[in-house]
Amino acid sequence: MQIDVAESLIASWLRHMEKYPVVQTNWKAPNWKEIGSERESRAVRLYEEFQQFCQKKGGVKVFGERDKLGTILKQCEIDVVGIKVEKKKKLYIKAGDVAFHSHGLNYGGNKKLSSAWKIVSKIMRSILSLTAYIDYDELHIFFASPFVRGTDVEKIKGLIGDLQEFLYREKGKSIKIDLLFNSDFVRSIVKGIEDMASKVKYTNTQELFLRFCQLMSNCSSVFGHTLQGEQKEVEEQYKVGELARGRFRESCLRCKDKKLLRDLCDEEYSKKEFNLSYAALLPINAEGLSGKLHARYYVEPVTILGKKYRICNDWYPKNKKLLEAWLKRHGERTRASKEN
């Protein structure tokens, strides 16, 4: 039987740190002919409301035309599911998926859906399946990954925040969503398992990461956080992304200099000033704002001198010093300059 080390890590985390006594990896919905009228009606209603949610978010089709609820339930597989009963016999479920792509999340199979929407799809499949088959009191869904690029983190968190609000309106407090990315993944899961490995007396032979930690407990000088270097790069990228969405955005909003505005829309100027591969600003009505180009700009537009633009999101640690230098030169200028 094939064992995925990331799934094994999450299973150990659920069992030993989150205290879920029943843990199942690669959970699939049972092939029952009849689900149960009450549970099925709840799942159908939630499915229909979710479709409306997608329409309101821009007409995105997360599930295809042929993806009826029955098909979704049959196709659903959840990496790890934990179950426990406590507090007046209430049933708690914590379930989710884990992904590790060496160059950041890359769900490129469906060009119509971004990685953020693919994660929403995974989360909703899990919620619909568990709602259809289990009468839970509280459902805690998570998506975990040790390496997600800063620009993707912002998009995913924003979209999942909207999804959580939708679920709160439909289901109240019974469904919660958590994202465990980058430093949260390392600190809450990896480091947590490392720290408590020596305290666990009995382990399942499938708990590969936990057993590895136990074997290496006497070699702490050798065994370190293999993700530390990558994690530092991700955090630095997140910082420059925050700088772009913060101070740079504010400077653009204050800009009264039409020539500077034209320069920021020019690729050569943006390459020279910021070492960007794309123009720092793009008019909202620019041709080709789709596909690869669409993904390189923040979705939320900014209005400058009565015209809407989108700010480039393709920032990396190498751009940070150049961006800070530009802000130092032009920050006050955009505040005080007059319209040409």
C-alpha positions as CSV (number, residue, x, y, z in Angstrom):
1,M,0.0,0.0,0.0
2,Q,1.3,3.4,-1.0
3,I,1.8,5.9,1.9
4,D,2.1,9.6,1.3
5,V,4.4,11.2,3.8
6,A,2.6,14.5,3.9
7,E,-0.7,12.7,4.6
8,S,1.0,10.7,7.2
9,L,2.3,13.9,8.8
10,I,-1.2,15.4,8.9
11,A,-2.6,12.1,10.3
12,S,-0.1,12.2,13.2
13,W,-0.9,15.8,13.8
14,L,-4.6,15.1,14.0
15,R,-4.2,12.1,16.2
16,H,-1.5,13.3,18.7
17,M,-1.8,17.1,18.7
18,E,-5.4,17.8,17.9
19,K,-6.5,14.7,19.9
20,Y,-8.8,13.0,17.4
21,P,-8.8,9.3,18.4
22,V,-10.2,8.1,15.0
23,V,-8.2,9.2,12.0
24,Q,-8.6,7.9,8.4
25,T,-6.4,8.8,5.5
26,N,-7.8,8.9,1.9
27,W,-11.4,8.8,3.0
28,K,-13.9,8.2,0.2
29,A,-17.7,8.5,0.5
30,P,-19.4,5.1,0.8
31,N,-21.3,3.9,-2.3
32,W,-24.7,3.9,-0.7
33,K,-27.8,3.8,-2.9
34,E,-29.7,5.9,-0.4
35,I,-28.0,8.6,1.7
36,G,-30.9,9.6,3.9
37,S,-33.5,12.2,3.0
38,E,-32.7,14.8,5.6
39,R,-28.9,14.7,5.1
40,E,-29.3,14.6,1.3
41,S,-31.7,17.6,1.3
42,R,-29.1,19.6,3.4
43,A,-26.3,18.7,1.0
44,V,-28.5,19.6,-2.1
45,R,-29.5,22.9,-0.6
46,L,-25.9,23.8,0.3
47,Y,-24.7,22.7,-3.2
48,E,-27.3,25.0,-4.9
49,E,-26.5,27.9,-2.6
50,F,-22.8,27.4,-3.4
51,Q,-23.5,27.6,-7.1
52,Q,-25.2,31.0,-6.5
53,F,-22.2,32.1,-4.5
54,C,-19.9,31.3,-7.4
55,Q,-22.2,33.3,-9.8
56,K,-22.0,36.3,-7.5
57,K,-18.2,36.0,-7.4
58,G,-18.0,36.5,-11.2
59,G,-19.8,33.6,-12.8
60,V,-17.0,31.1,-12.0
61,K,-18.0,27.5,-12.6
62,V,-16.2,25.5,-10.0
63,F,-18.2,22.3,-10.9
64,G,-18.8,21.4,-14.5
65,E,-22.2,21.1,-16.1
66,R,-22.1,17.3,-15.6
67,D,-21.0,17.6,-12.0
68,K,-24.3,17.0,-10.2
69,L,-24.2,16.4,-6.5
70,G,-24.1,12.6,-6.9
71,T,-21.1,12.8,-9.2
72,I,-19.3,15.1,-6.8
73,L,-19.9,12.7,-3.9
74,K,-18.6,9.7,-5.9
75,Q,-15.4,11.6,-6.9
76,C,-14.6,13.1,-3.5
77,E,-11.5,11.8,-1.7
78,I,-10.3,13.6,1.5
79,D,-6.6,13.2,2.4
80,V,-7.2,13.0,6.2
81,V,-10.4,12.8,8.3
82,G,-10.4,12.9,12.1
83,I,-13.5,12.1,14.3
84,K,-14.1,12.6,18.0
85,V,-17.1,12.7,20.4
86,E,-17.0,14.9,23.4
87,K,-18.9,17.7,25.2
88,K,-22.3,16.2,25.8
89,K,-21.8,13.5,23.0
90,K,-21.3,16.1,20.3
91,L,-19.7,14.8,17.1
92,Y,-16.7,16.8,15.9
93,I,-15.0,16.3,12.5
94,K,-11.7,17.8,11.4
95,A,-10.8,17.0,7.8
96,G,-8.8,18.4,4.9
97,D,-6.2,18.1,2.2
98,V,-2.4,18.7,2.2
99,A,-0.4,19.7,-0.9
100,F,3.3,20.1,-1.5
101,H,4.4,21.4,-4.9
102,S,8.1,22.3,-4.9
103,H,7.6,25.5,-6.8
104,G,4.4,26.6,-5.0
105,L,0.9,25.6,-5.6
106,N,0.3,24.7,-9.2
107,Y,-3.2,23.3,-10.1
108,G,-2.8,23.9,-13.8
109,G,-5.0,21.2,-15.1
110,N,-8.0,23.4,-15.5
111,K,-7.1,26.7,-17.2
112,K,-10.5,28.1,-16.4
113,L,-9.9,27.9,-12.6
114,S,-7.1,29.5,-10.7
115,S,-5.3,27.7,-7.9
116,A,-7.4,29.6,-5.4
117,W,-10.6,28.4,-7.0
118,K,-9.3,24.9,-7.2
119,I,-8.7,25.0,-3.4
120,V,-12.3,26.2,-3.0
121,S,-13.5,23.3,-5.1
122,K,-11.6,20.8,-2.9
123,I,-12.9,22.3,0.3
124,M,-16.5,22.3,-1.0
125,R,-16.3,18.7,-2.2
126,S,-15.2,17.7,1.3
127,I,-17.9,19.8,3.0
128,L,-20.7,18.4,0.7
129,S,-19.6,14.8,1.1
130,L,-19.3,15.0,4.9
131,T,-22.6,16.8,5.1
132,A,-24.3,14.2,3.0
133,Y,-23.1,11.2,4.9
134,I,-22.4,12.2,8.5
135,D,-24.6,14.0,11.1
136,Y,-21.9,16.1,12.6
137,D,-22.3,18.9,15.2
138,E,-19.2,20.8,14.1
139,L,-17.1,20.5,11.0
140,H,-13.6,21.9,10.8
141,I,-12.1,21.9,7.3
142,F,-8.5,22.7,6.5
143,F,-6.1,23.0,3.6
144,A,-2.4,22.7,4.4
145,S,0.8,23.3,2.4
146,P,4.4,24.1,3.5
147,F,5.2,26.2,0.5
148,V,2.7,28.7,-1.1
149,R,4.0,31.9,-2.8
150,G,3.1,35.2,-1.2
151,T,1.0,36.4,-4.1
152,D,-1.0,33.2,-4.0
153,V,-1.5,33.4,-0.3
154,E,-3.2,36.7,-0.6
155,K,-5.6,35.5,-3.3
156,I,-6.4,32.3,-1.5
157,K,-7.0,33.9,1.9
158,G,-9.3,36.5,0.3
159,L,-11.4,33.9,-1.5
160,I,-11.6,31.5,1.4
161,G,-12.6,34.5,3.6
162,D,-15.6,35.1,1.3
163,L,-16.4,31.4,1.3
164,Q,-16.3,31.3,5.1
165,E,-18.8,34.2,5.3
166,F,-21.1,32.4,2.9
167,L,-20.9,29.2,5.0
168,Y,-21.5,31.2,8.2
169,R,-24.7,32.6,6.6
170,E,-25.9,29.2,5.5
171,K,-24.7,26.9,8.3
172,G,-24.0,29.2,11.2
173,K,-20.9,28.3,13.3
174,S,-21.0,24.6,12.5
175,I,-18.5,24.8,9.6
176,K,-15.1,26.5,10.0
177,I,-12.2,26.7,7.5
178,D,-8.5,27.0,8.3
179,L,-5.5,27.6,6.0
180,L,-2.1,26.3,7.2
181,F,0.5,27.8,4.9
182,N,4.2,28.4,5.1
183,S,5.3,29.4,8.6
184,D,1.9,28.3,10.1
185,F,2.5,24.8,8.6
186,V,6.0,24.6,9.9
187,R,5.2,26.0,13.4
188,S,1.8,24.3,14.0
189,I,2.4,20.9,12.4
190,V,6.1,20.1,11.6
191,K,7.6,21.7,14.7
192,G,4.8,20.5,16.8
193,I,5.3,16.9,15.8
194,E,9.1,17.2,16.2
195,D,8.7,18.5,19.8
196,M,6.3,15.9,21.0
197,A,7.7,12.9,19.1
198,S,9.7,11.7,22.1
199,K,6.6,11.7,24.3
200,V,4.7,9.3,22.0
201,K,5.2,5.8,23.2
202,Y,3.1,3.9,20.6
203,T,3.0,4.9,17.0
204,N,1.3,3.4,13.9
205,T,3.8,2.0,11.4
206,Q,2.2,4.3,8.8
207,E,3.1,7.4,10.8
208,L,6.3,7.9,8.8
209,F,7.2,11.4,9.7
210,L,6.6,10.8,13.4
211,R,8.7,7.7,13.4
212,F,11.5,9.5,11.5
213,C,11.5,12.2,14.2
214,Q,11.8,9.5,16.9
215,L,14.7,7.8,15.1
216,M,16.5,11.1,14.6
217,S,15.9,12.4,18.2
218,N,19.5,11.8,19.1
219,C,20.8,13.5,16.0
220,S,19.3,17.0,16.6
221,S,22.5,18.7,15.3
222,V,22.0,17.0,11.9
223,F,18.2,17.0,11.8
224,G,16.8,20.5,11.1
225,H,14.0,22.2,9.4
226,T,14.6,21.4,5.7
227,L,12.0,24.0,4.7
228,Q,13.8,26.8,6.6
229,G,15.5,28.3,3.5
230,E,12.5,28.0,1.3
231,Q,10.3,29.4,4.1
232,K,12.5,32.5,4.5
233,E,12.2,33.2,0.7
234,V,8.4,32.8,0.9
235,E,8.1,35.2,3.8
236,E,10.4,37.8,2.1
237,Q,8.2,37.5,-1.0
238,Y,5.1,38.0,1.1
239,K,6.6,41.2,2.6
240,V,7.3,42.8,-0.8
241,G,3.8,41.9,-1.9
242,E,2.4,43.6,1.2
243,L,4.6,46.7,0.3
244,A,3.1,46.7,-3.2
245,R,-0.4,46.5,-1.9
246,G,0.2,49.0,0.8
247,R,2.5,51.9,0.3
248,F,2.9,51.6,-3.4
249,R,-0.9,51.4,-3.8
250,E,-1.4,54.5,-1.7
251,S,1.3,56.4,-3.7
252,C,-0.6,55.5,-6.9
253,L,-3.9,56.6,-5.5
254,R,-2.4,60.0,-4.5
255,C,-0.7,60.4,-7.9
256,K,-1.6,63.6,-9.8
257,D,1.3,63.4,-12.2
258,K,0.0,62.1,-15.6
259,K,3.6,61.5,-16.9
260,L,4.5,59.4,-13.9
261,L,1.2,57.5,-14.4
262,R,2.1,56.8,-18.0
263,D,5.6,55.7,-17.0
264,L,4.1,53.2,-14.5
265,C,2.1,51.7,-17.3
266,D,5.2,51.2,-19.4
267,E,7.0,47.9,-19.3
268,E,10.5,49.4,-20.0
269,Y,10.1,51.9,-17.2
270,S,8.9,49.2,-14.8
271,K,11.8,47.0,-15.7
272,K,14.3,49.8,-15.1
273,E,12.8,51.1,-11.9
274,F,11.6,47.8,-10.2
275,N,13.1,45.0,-12.3
276,L,9.6,43.8,-13.0
277,S,8.7,41.6,-16.0
278,Y,5.4,43.4,-16.4
279,A,4.1,47.0,-16.2
280,A,3.6,48.1,-12.6
281,L,0.2,49.5,-13.6
282,L,-2.2,48.3,-16.3
283,P,-5.3,50.2,-17.4
284,I,-8.4,48.2,-16.7
285,N,-9.5,48.3,-20.4
286,A,-6.1,47.2,-21.7
287,E,-6.2,44.5,-24.4
288,G,-5.1,41.0,-23.5
289,L,-6.1,41.3,-19.8
290,S,-6.7,37.6,-19.6
291,G,-4.9,34.3,-19.2
292,K,-1.3,34.7,-18.1
293,L,-1.5,38.5,-18.1
294,H,-4.7,38.5,-16.0
295,A,-3.0,36.4,-13.3
296,R,-0.1,38.9,-13.0
297,Y,-2.3,41.7,-11.6
298,Y,-4.2,42.1,-8.4
299,V,-8.0,41.7,-9.0
300,E,-9.1,44.7,-7.0
301,P,-8.7,47.9,-9.2
302,V,-7.5,51.3,-8.1
303,T,-9.0,54.5,-9.4
304,I,-6.5,57.2,-10.3
305,L,-7.5,60.5,-11.9
306,G,-10.9,59.0,-12.8
307,K,-9.5,56.0,-14.5
308,K,-9.3,52.4,-13.2
309,Y,-6.0,50.5,-13.1
310,R,-4.7,47.2,-11.8
311,I,-1.5,46.8,-9.9
312,C,1.1,44.2,-10.8
313,N,1.3,41.3,-8.3
314,D,4.5,39.7,-9.7
315,W,6.8,41.0,-6.9
316,Y,9.8,39.0,-5.6
317,P,12.4,39.6,-2.9
318,K,14.8,40.9,-5.6
319,N,12.3,43.8,-6.3
320,K,12.1,45.0,-2.7
321,K,15.0,47.4,-2.5
322,L,14.1,48.9,-5.9
323,L,10.5,49.4,-4.8
324,E,11.6,51.0,-1.5
325,A,14.0,53.3,-3.3
326,W,11.2,54.3,-5.7
327,L,8.8,55.0,-2.8
328,K,11.5,57.1,-1.1
329,R,11.9,59.2,-4.3
330,H,8.3,59.5,-5.4
331,G,6.2,58.9,-2.3
332,E,6.1,62.6,-1.3
333,R,6.1,63.7,-4.9
334,T,2.8,61.9,-5.6
335,R,1.3,63.5,-2.5
336,A,2.3,67.0,-3.5
337,S,2.4,67.0,-7.3
338,K,-0.2,68.9,-9.3
339,E,-2.0,67.6,-12.4
340,N,-0.1,68.4,-15.6
